[in-house]
Amino acid sequence: MTTELLQIEPGELRFVFELKKQSSCLIQLGNKADQYIAFKVKTTSPKKYCVRPNIGIIKPKERCDFTVTMQAQRTAPPDMQCKDKFLIQSTVVPFEATEDDITSDMFAKDSGKYIEEKKIKVVLISPPSSPVLLPVNGDVKQDPFNEINVQKDRVPSGIENIPPPLRLSEEVKGLETTQDMREDRTDEDIVPRHAENVRDMKPAKDDVQLNLANDTEELKSRLNIMDSKQRQAEVTIKKLNEERRMDTQEKDLLKKELEVLKTKIDTKGVQAGFPLLFVCMVALVCLVVGYYIHP
């Protein structure tokens, strides 16, 4: 087979790489043939990636998407170069085949079928930087690394303190000396305010835990009540089944007694009557005797 079975877009997997964060990429497969095509996705690092779905069937002239998710990584590769690769295998399957019909033997090279294989490489992209505006000698300049430094300098005791936008605009308009004084004063004002917020948050946290404990106890009591009701229902069902069994036995006994009674009645009726032959003989004798008596 010289023609391609699948059209793959895009031709590479591009992931935005950030430490300890997942990243996903979408691949679209297009069926270029006039037959049903089954595909299977493989990778050199199966523990590092998650493919959904990794197998499927595409109808003629239709498309199918699958998503590749790169798990969160603790370390970055050297020079952001990734050697991982993906392999997409495809082959022709019978008309109206389903995903349940797909087996690993379909994509075996020694099966004699035509297996199309296309490799896709992985490309890592650095996340875009987020610069902030900082005043330097009355001029506003951009520094892409300064956002992290400002946040680190303004974190007393693990509480993030960032001055509001209004205070920042006032500092831009002022001189450098007054700017430093205002920043120090702003920090002094923010620290106790956050400390008060922390103290206010503790009772709220205790209230939440108390509410959770009450809800848990209420759920436990409801579960106990439901269990007791279920046990009572099971006992009632057993009693009803036992009564039904006894009623069935009594009904069978009554049927047997009725049949015995019918048999006895039929026997008595036969014994109480006279045979027909006897009656005929008596009648004939009576006729003969009457004929001789009254000639």
HELIX and SHEET records of a PDB file:
HELIX    1   1 PRO A   78  MET A   80  5                                   3    
HELIX    2   2 GLU A   99  ASP A  101  5                                   3    
HELIX    3   3 SER A  104  PHE A  107  5                                   4    
HELIX    4   4 LYS A  109  SER A  111  5                                   3    
HELIX    5   5 ASN A  146  ASP A  153  1                                   8    
HELIX    6   6 PRO A  156  GLY A  158  5                                   3    
HELIX    7   7 PRO A  165  LYS A  173  1                                   9    
HELIX    8   8 GLU A  176  ALA A  272  1                                  97    
HELIX    9   9 LEU A  276  ILE A  293  1                                  18    
SHEET    1   A 4 LEU A   6  GLU A   9  0                                        
SHEET    2   A 4 SER A  23  ASN A  31 -1                                        
SHEET    3   A 4 ARG A  63  MET A  70 -1                                        
SHEET    4   A 4 TYR A  49  ARG A  52 -1                                        
SHEET    1   B 5 LEU A  13  VAL A  16  0                                        
SHEET    2   B 5 GLU A 116  ILE A 125  1                                        
SHEET    3   B 5 LYS A  85  VAL A  93 -1                                        
SHEET    4   B 5 TYR A  36  THR A  43 -1                                        
SHEET    5   B 5 ILE A  55  ILE A  58 -1                                        
SHEET    1   C 2 VAL A 132  VAL A 136  0                                        
SHEET    2   C 2 ASP A 139  ASP A 143 -1                                        
END                                                                             
